[in-house]
Amino acid sequence: MTAFPSLLRLKTGDDVLIVTRPVPQGERMLVDGDEIIAQQSIATGFKVAGRDLSVGELVLRLGMPIGRVTAPIDRGEVVHVHNLESQYLRTHRRGEV
């Protein structure tokens, strides 16, 4: 395990962790005393699951829902558009003033 934190939990209770540096597949990391194993290579800035997430669950980041799970997500797996449906409200449309 590395001493430098590779993952950052922005707020207690968040379901996702933010990657702070490139992480190779299989790397073992500690977050709040819990071990997270990278399920694939992950680029800086991406989100990973801090726990197993089931289809239909709302995912929290900064204590706010960011999306609903559309495919099972294992702890340490990337959370992105392939397994998460956005819950952000659209406030404008392209081309409108």
Rosetta silent file (secondary structure, phi, psi, omega in degrees, C-alpha in Angstrom):
SEQUENCE: MTAFPSLLRLKTGDDVLIVTRPVPQGERMLVDGDEIIAQQSIATGFKVAGRDLSVGELVLRLGMPIGRVTAPIDRGEVVHVHNLESQYLRTHRRGEV
SCORE:     score description
SCORE:     0.000 S_00000001
   1 L     0.000  148.981 -179.496    0.000    0.000    0.000 S_00000001
   2 L   -91.301  149.826  178.710    1.143    3.531   -0.681 S_00000001
   3 L   -79.766  -33.574  179.377    1.583    6.161    2.045 S_00000001
   4 L   -73.512  129.457 -178.815    0.444    9.024   -0.212 S_00000001
   5 L   -65.629  120.315  178.901   -3.382    9.099   -0.360 S_00000001
   6 L   -90.762  -19.557 -178.525   -4.465    7.988   -3.823 S_00000001
   7 E  -126.085  145.038 -178.120   -8.163    8.351   -3.035 S_00000001
   8 E  -129.287  122.465  173.000  -10.013   11.225   -1.416 S_00000001
   9 L   -91.655  118.210 -174.671  -13.434   11.060    0.248 S_00000001
  10 L   -73.170  -32.373 -179.538  -14.813   14.587   -0.063 S_00000001
  11 L  -150.355  141.386  176.975  -17.467   14.214    2.659 S_00000001
  12 L   -53.301  132.759  179.989  -18.327   11.603    5.252 S_00000001
  13 L    95.683   -9.667  177.639  -21.011    9.329    3.833 S_00000001
  14 L   -63.865  143.437  177.863  -19.995    9.777    0.181 S_00000001
  15 L   -87.110  -20.283 -178.240  -20.283    6.628   -1.941 S_00000001
  16 E  -115.646  153.779  177.749  -17.511    7.657   -4.335 S_00000001
  17 E  -119.945  147.578 -178.408  -13.858    8.524   -3.825 S_00000001
  18 E   -99.283  132.551 -179.680  -11.820   10.832   -6.057 S_00000001
  19 E   -79.725  125.926 -175.251   -8.564    9.546   -7.557 S_00000001
  20 L   -97.692   -8.943  177.569   -5.685   11.968   -6.779 S_00000001
  21 L  -159.670  161.266  178.105   -3.032   10.379   -9.039 S_00000001
  22 L   -57.481  134.934 -177.536   -2.930    7.649  -11.697 S_00000001
  23 E  -122.547  125.143  177.489   -3.623    4.273  -10.056 S_00000001
  24 L   -77.374  153.628  177.099   -2.678    0.952  -11.673 S_00000001
  25 L   -56.030  137.466  177.062   -5.074   -1.997  -11.650 S_00000001
  26 L    88.589   -8.710  179.682   -4.750   -4.070   -8.491 S_00000001
  27 L   -63.333  138.504  178.272   -3.233   -1.330   -6.323 S_00000001
  28 E  -100.390  129.829 -177.359   -4.320   -1.596   -2.695 S_00000001
  29 E  -133.322  151.807  176.234   -5.216    1.667   -0.958 S_00000001
  30 E  -108.544  133.269  175.106   -6.543    2.609    2.474 S_00000001
  31 E  -134.800  118.080 -179.240   -9.369    5.112    2.944 S_00000001
  32 L    52.224   36.619  178.554  -10.670    5.748    6.455 S_00000001
  33 L    83.298   -4.186  179.269   -9.166    2.402    7.508 S_00000001
  34 E  -100.850  136.890  178.020  -10.902    0.458    4.713 S_00000001
  35 E   -83.298  132.754  175.181   -8.917   -1.263    1.966 S_00000001
  36 E  -120.698  129.851  177.172   -9.901   -0.432   -1.611 S_00000001
  37 E  -109.919  123.598 -179.904   -8.395   -2.438   -4.491 S_00000001
  38 L   -62.888  121.671 -178.494   -8.387   -0.733   -7.907 S_00000001
  39 L   -79.928  -15.467  175.152  -10.463   -2.934  -10.227 S_00000001
  40 L  -156.923  169.970  174.054   -8.839   -1.343  -13.299 S_00000001
  41 L   -65.425  138.122 -173.728   -6.241    1.329  -14.067 S_00000001
  42 E  -131.100  131.360  179.175   -7.752    4.689  -13.101 S_00000001
  43 L   -81.996  156.078  176.642   -6.795    8.176  -14.266 S_00000001
  44 L   -54.879  137.192  176.228   -6.525   11.188  -11.963 S_00000001
  45 L    93.119  -15.538  178.994   -9.857   12.879  -11.243 S_00000001
  46 L   -74.945  162.767  178.333  -12.092    9.869  -11.852 S_00000001
  47 E  -101.269  142.687  172.321  -14.523    8.570   -9.240 S_00000001
  48 E  -126.776  153.795  179.940  -14.360    5.055   -7.780 S_00000001
  49 E   -73.260  129.765  176.045  -16.879    3.238   -5.638 S_00000001
  50 L   -85.321   -9.301  177.309  -16.025    3.275   -1.932 S_00000001
  51 L  -155.687  166.194  175.235  -18.420    0.363   -1.413 S_00000001
  52 L   -64.496  135.881 -179.340  -20.386   -2.086   -3.548 S_00000001
  53 E  -121.767  136.105 -177.746  -23.295   -0.291   -5.236 S_00000001
  54 L  -100.763  154.900  177.572  -26.489   -1.943   -6.498 S_00000001
  55 L   -54.872  132.981  177.844  -28.651   -1.060   -9.492 S_00000001
  56 L    95.852  -17.556  179.760  -31.101    1.704   -8.633 S_00000001
  57 L   -69.067  144.889  169.835  -29.138    3.183   -5.712 S_00000001
  58 E   -81.295  139.447 -179.473  -28.504    6.916   -5.594 S_00000001
  59 E  -105.184  130.974 -178.780  -24.791    7.734   -5.442 S_00000001
  60 E  -102.771  136.930  169.939  -23.592   10.540   -3.164 S_00000001
  61 E  -138.222  130.876 -172.594  -20.650   12.882   -3.753 S_00000001
  62 L    56.667   30.167  178.584  -20.172   15.872   -1.439 S_00000001
  63 L    76.262    3.664 -177.717  -23.270   14.555    0.348 S_00000001
  64 E  -117.923  145.204  177.721  -25.464   15.181   -2.716 S_00000001
  65 E   -68.935  130.582  178.109  -26.893   12.643   -5.180 S_00000001
  66 E  -110.253  -14.224 -179.408  -25.019   12.716   -8.492 S_00000001
  67 E   177.647  174.388  178.743  -26.680    9.771  -10.202 S_00000001
  68 E  -117.032  135.316 -177.624  -28.456    6.456  -10.049 S_00000001
  69 E   -67.023  129.816 -179.697  -26.609    3.156  -10.542 S_00000001
  70 L  -108.996  -13.477  176.564  -27.529    1.435  -13.839 S_00000001
  71 L  -147.825  146.594 -179.028  -25.216   -1.608  -13.529 S_00000001
  72 L   -53.567  139.350 -179.500  -23.703   -3.216  -10.411 S_00000001
  73 E  -125.232  121.523  178.630  -20.517   -1.416   -9.292 S_00000001
  74 L   -83.438  150.436  175.066  -17.926   -3.192   -7.160 S_00000001
  75 L   -52.206  130.426  179.843  -15.882   -1.412   -4.506 S_00000001
  76 L    89.444   -1.250  179.293  -12.805    0.056   -6.229 S_00000001
  77 L   -92.256  148.170  177.689  -14.437    0.171   -9.690 S_00000001
  78 E   -61.683  136.929  175.420  -14.682    3.357  -11.766 S_00000001
  79 E  -110.256  115.960 -176.599  -18.042    5.146  -11.462 S_00000001
  80 L  -157.155 -167.742 -173.115  -18.887    6.939  -14.702 S_00000001
  81 L   -62.013  -19.404  179.800  -21.499    7.177  -17.469 S_00000001
  82 L   -76.477  -15.160 -179.887  -21.264    3.444  -18.290 S_00000001
  83 L  -138.456   11.386 -177.762  -22.735    2.492  -14.894 S_00000001
  84 E  -142.500  129.458  175.271  -24.324    5.710  -13.602 S_00000001
  85 E   -96.994  124.794 -176.178  -27.267    7.770  -14.886 S_00000001
  86 E   -60.751  144.081  174.915  -26.799   11.458  -14.086 S_00000001
  87 L  -112.451    7.173  177.997  -29.180   13.161  -11.661 S_00000001
  88 L   -68.788  139.295  176.940  -27.985   16.677  -12.482 S_00000001
  89 L   -84.121  134.930  175.822  -30.747   18.991  -13.617 S_00000001
  90 L   -79.073  128.898 -177.232  -30.225   20.657  -16.966 S_00000001
  91 L  -107.184   -7.357  178.800  -30.525   24.407  -16.529 S_00000001
  92 L  -155.149  166.828  176.098  -30.026   25.485  -20.119 S_00000001
  93 L  -119.484  147.079  179.900  -30.018   24.147  -23.651 S_00000001
  94 L   -60.230  132.566  177.797  -27.239   24.502  -26.156 S_00000001
  95 L    91.662  -12.963  178.694  -27.840   27.443  -28.480 S_00000001
  96 L   -87.712  151.428  178.599  -30.331   29.198  -26.207 S_00000001
  97 L  -103.597    0.000    0.000  -29.587   32.604  -24.767 S_00000001
